[in-house]
Amino acid sequence: MNFINDLKLQYKTGGIVQKLIFWNVGIFILSLVFFYQFTKGYFALPNWLALHSNLSVFSQNPWTLFTYVFLHSGFLHLLFNMIVLNFSGRLFTTYFTGRQLFGLFILGGIFSGIVYLLSYFLLGMSSQLVGASGAIMAVLIATATYAPNMSLRIPLIGIVKLWHVAAVILAIDLIQLPIQNTGGHIAHLGGAIFGYLYIKLLQQGTDLSKGISKLQDVVENWSKPKPKHSFKKVHRNTNPTKSSFSNTEKDMHQKKIDAILDKISQSGYDSLTKEEKQYLFKAGK
């Protein structure tokens, strides 16, 4: 139970990048249980979840423009995407809000799916698409468009500019486009285009991510207990001494919570002691 409680607390106190990683990993585990063919060694994902390039199939399952983003074809596919999401998402939130990141991620995934559908229709090809790569590419290219000269330290390479990293990734996609995983690389390029357009429109005063705020509220608040509505007696406390002591206790409690949250933001959740984790979890209830 402590492990589950720790996960819940990390979800509540983490930023939108961490929440998106939680959702991707959680859905991967569910898909592993329900759709993985262990005897054959691959996923058999249904057309009502994965994005199919056949327009007649897609027309019956239009919601797959959203669901395909949270599905992955294997553990390495998931692992690489989550590493890049963590990297690019944290860079993006250096300049923008978590709400903007969430909106960009969702819209970038949808736009990538549309580009994939149109491209495969024109090419006369048929396949399924899964993965968050296009959405993540939108986040990475958006950040590189806004702050191309941001300096990054890459192990074994040294200090490079963010636009160098983005350019190399785009070049790899273009080179591999006709060789393998054509649909995936098309989706990556679609995400890159959307990330670039998102920043250019934002700089002109149009924030495309505004319409996704309600969906983000669901993602952030799904684990919070629903408030219980019940009739309660209300009375006035006539003892000023007791009231003053109660207010002092509340101030001390809030200060302790603030100190723990500051520690998380500076050193991460794992830096908390067992007592601090328990205190924060009880306060969350």
N, C-alpha and C positions, 0 to 999 in steps of 0.2 A: 504493500500500500504506500510506503514511503516513496518508492520510485514513481508511482502514478501521481502522488501529490506533488513531487518535484517537477514532473512534466507539466502538470496543470499550472504550477506557479511560474515556471519558465514561460509558458504560453501567455499568461496574464501580464507578466512584467516585461516581456520581450517586445521588440519593435515589429513593424510590419514585415520586415525581411524574415525574421525568425518565425513569424506566424505563417508566412507563405511556405517556408521550408517544412514546418510541421504538417501543413495540409498536403503537400506533395508526398512526403514520406508516409503519412497515414493512409492516403489513397493508394499508394503503391503496395502497402501491406495488404489492404483489402483486395486489390486486384490480384495479388499473389495467391490469396486464399481462394478466390472465386474463378479466376480465369487462367491461371498458369497450368499448362499441361506438363506435369512433372515427368511423365514417361517419355515425352517428346522433347522437353527442354525449351519450350517457348510459350509466349502468351497467345491465347486465342481470344482477342478482345472483340466484343460484339460491335456491330455497326451502329448501335444506338449509344455508344460511348466514344469510340474512335472516330476520327474524321475521315470519311470515305470520299475519294475523288469523283466517284460516279455521281453525277448530279441528281439522278433519279433516287439513288439511295440517300443522298444528303437531304433532298427535299422532304423526305419522310422523318429525318432526324436533324433538324436545323440547330438544335441545342448543342450538337457535337462541336460547333465552332467554339464553344466554351469548355466543354468537358475534356476534349482531347489534350488541352494544355496540362492537365493534372495527371495524365497517364504516361507511363514510361515502358519501354520495351525490355528493360533489364536493369539489374542493379548498377552496372557501370554507367549506363545511360542516365539513371537517376543521380548517381554520385557526382558525375562531372557537371551536370546541370545545376545541382545544389551548390557546388563549390563556386561556379561562375555567378550564380544568383547572389550568394553571400558577398562575393567580391564586388560585383557591379552595383548591387542594391545599396551597400554601405557607402560606396562612392557617390551614388545619386542623392542619398539623403544627407550628404554633406551640404548640398545646395538647396534641396527641395524637401517638401514635407512627405510624411509617410502616406498620406492620402493621395498625393500626386504619384508616388511610386506604385501604389496599388492600382490606380486608374490606368497608368501607363502599362503596367504588366498585363492587365486584363485586355485592354484595347489593343495592345501590341500583339497579343496572342490571337485575337479575333482577326485583326488585319492580316497577320501571317497566314492564317487559315484561308482567308479569302484569296490571297495571292496564290496559294498552293492550289486551290480549287480551279481558278481561272487558268493557271499555267497547265495543269494536267488536262483540263478540258481542251485547250488549244493543241496540246501535244498528242491528244488521243490516248493517254495513258490512264491506268487504273491502279489504285493502291490505297492503303490506309496511312494516316498520319497521327502520331502521338508524340507528346513531349512538350516541355516548356521552353525549348531552345529559342523559338522565334520571339516569345515574350521577353526572355532574358536578353536577347540581342537588342531588342528595342530599348531596354533600360541602359545597356552598355553604350550603345551608339548615341542615345540622348545625352548621357553624361559627357561623352567625348565631344559631342557637338557644342555643348555649353562650356566645357572647360578642357579644351584640347591640349593645353600645355601643362595640365596637372602632372606633377612628377611622381613616379612610382618606382619603388625599389624591387626589382625582380631578382630572386636568387640565381646565382651563377651568371647573371647577365649584367646587373648593375642598375643604374637609374635611367629610366626611359620616360618618354612622354605618353600620356594616355592615348593620344591619337595614333601613336606607333602601335600600341597593342590592338586598337580597333582596326587599324589598317591591315595588320597581319592576319587577324581572324577573318576579315572580309576577303582577303586574298586567298586564304585556304578554302573558303566556301566557293569562290569562283573557280578555283583550280579543280576542286572535286565535283563540281556541279554535273559534268557529263560522265563521271566515272562511277560513282556509287552514291546511294542514298540521295537521289536527285530531289525527291520531295522534301526531305529534311533541309537540304541546302537552299532550296527555293524559299522555304518558310523562314530560314535565317535571314535571307536577303530582304524578305518582306518585312520582318521585324526591324531590320536596320533602317529601311526606308521610313517606317512609321516613327521610329525614335528620332530620326532627323527632322521629320515634319512636325512632330510634337513640340520640339524645342523652338523651331522657327515660328510656329503659331503662338506658342507661349510668350515669346519675346515681342509679339505683336499684340498681346493682350487677350488671346484666346486660350483658355485652359480646357483641353478636351477631357481631362480626368474628372471634372466636376460632377458629371452625371453618374459616377460610380460610387458615390459616398454612401448610399444606403446599403449597397452590397458589402462594403467594407465594414459597416457597423455589424453586420451579421457575422463576418469573419472574426472580428475582434471580440465580440460579446457572446459567442455561442456557448462558451464554457461557464459563463456567469450564472449563478442561480437566479431564477425568476423571483421577483419580489412577491411576498405573500401579502395579500390584501385581507385584512381582518379588522373587525371593530375593536377599538381599544378605548378604555377610559382615559380621559385627559384631566389632569389636576395640576394646580399650581403649587410649586414647592415654596412653602412659607419659611423655610429654614435657610437664611442667607449664608451661614457658615458652611453648611453641607453643600450648597450650590457652588460656592467658591472652590471648595476642595474638589468637587466633581469636574469643574472646568479646568483646574490645574492638572488633574489626572489625564483629561483629554488632550491637553497641550503636550504633556510628556509622551503620551502614546503617539501622537502625530509626529513629534520630533524624532522619535525612535524609528518610525516608518520611513520618514524622509531620509534619515541617515542610512538606513538599509538600502533604499532605492538609489541614493547617491553612490553607495559602494558598488551596486550592480552596474550602474552606468560607467563607473571608472574602471572596475576590475573584472566585471562579468559575474554571472550568477554563481559560478562554481567557487568564487572567493568567499561566499557566505559560510559562516559556521552552522552547525546543525541547529543550534538554538535560534539563530537568526532566520533560518529557513522555516522552522516551525512557527516562530512568531509572525512572520510575514504571511504564511499560509492561513493561520488562524484569523489574522486581520482581514485577509481576503474574503473569508466567509462572512 
